[in-house]
Amino acid sequence: MVRNILLNSGLLGLCLLAAWGTRFLDQWFGFMNFQSLWSIIVGGFFILFGLIFRCWATANYYKHQLRVLELRAQRQLVTSGPFHYTRNPLYVGIMALWLGAVLIFGTVVGALLVITLYVFIDVWLRFFEEKDLEKKFGNEYRDYVKAAPRWL
């Protein structure tokens, strides 16, 4: 449990630090900051959702004695818990954390980076990770693809 909280809190810290840093790029490019009370509130909700969802997914991985930071197919296909709702709850969680941090700081460059990160992750999933999982788990993975969406 402690490892789960430390891992995801550290990730949240990195997202907040990166979003804070993109404010300086906004100034350099001459973009207006869009921070408002509403962007802070909505950003806080995204962060809360992302943190809870990632902790739930991380705990589910640990329950199955799997590694969270592994970029290849593991020994077991996890389809329970948050994996029942999306095939990629860890990626959904990181996107929610990053989007929440960007909304809190109201940074245009950060928003553009969120879009870029989403595209990069989606391409990675489609052309590398999903192919690896299909090769390793075969029909079990193909059935899972039919049952759970890639994203929420």
ChimeraX attribute file (.defattr): number of C-alpha atoms within 10 A of each C-alpha:
attribute: neighborCount
match mode: 1-to-1
recipient: residues
	/A:1	10
	/A:2	6
	/A:3	11
	/A:4	18
	/A:5	16
	/A:6	12
	/A:7	16
	/A:8	21
	/A:9	14
	/A:10	12
	/A:11	17
	/A:12	21
	/A:13	13
	/A:14	15
	/A:15	21
	/A:16	21
	/A:17	12
	/A:18	15
	/A:19	27
	/A:20	18
	/A:21	15
	/A:22	21
	/A:23	21
	/A:24	14
	/A:25	15
	/A:26	17
	/A:27	14
	/A:28	9
	/A:29	11
	/A:30	9
	/A:31	14
	/A:32	12
	/A:33	14
	/A:34	13
	/A:35	15
	/A:36	13
	/A:37	9
	/A:38	11
	/A:39	18
	/A:40	18
	/A:41	14
	/A:42	17
	/A:43	23
	/A:44	19
	/A:45	15
	/A:46	22
	/A:47	26
	/A:48	16
	/A:49	17
	/A:50	26
	/A:51	22
	/A:52	15
	/A:53	21
	/A:54	27
	/A:55	23
	/A:56	19
	/A:57	24
	/A:58	25
	/A:59	19
	/A:60	19
	/A:61	20
	/A:62	15
	/A:63	9
	/A:64	13
	/A:65	11
	/A:66	17
	/A:67	11
	/A:68	16
	/A:69	9
	/A:70	8
	/A:71	10
	/A:72	11
	/A:73	16
	/A:74	15
	/A:75	11
	/A:76	13
	/A:77	17
	/A:78	18
	/A:79	16
	/A:80	13
	/A:81	15
	/A:82	19
	/A:83	21
	/A:84	15
	/A:85	16
	/A:86	21
	/A:87	22
	/A:88	19
	/A:89	24
	/A:90	23
	/A:91	21
	/A:92	19
	/A:93	25
	/A:94	22
	/A:95	21
	/A:96	24
	/A:97	29
	/A:98	27
	/A:99	25
	/A:100	29
	/A:101	30
	/A:102	30
	/A:103	26
	/A:104	25
	/A:105	22
	/A:106	24
	/A:107	26
	/A:108	23
	/A:109	21
	/A:110	24
	/A:111	19
	/A:112	12
	/A:113	17
	/A:114	18
	/A:115	14
	/A:116	12
	/A:117	15
	/A:118	16
	/A:119	12
	/A:120	11
	/A:121	14
	/A:122	16
	/A:123	12
	/A:124	13
	/A:125	17
	/A:126	12
	/A:127	10
	/A:128	13
	/A:129	17
	/A:130	19
	/A:131	15
	/A:132	17
	/A:133	19
	/A:134	15
	/A:135	13
	/A:136	16
	/A:137	15
	/A:138	12
	/A:139	11
	/A:140	12
	/A:141	19
	/A:142	14
	/A:143	10
	/A:144	17
	/A:145	15
	/A:146	9
	/A:147	14
	/A:148	16
	/A:149	14
	/A:150	19
	/A:151	12
	/A:152	10
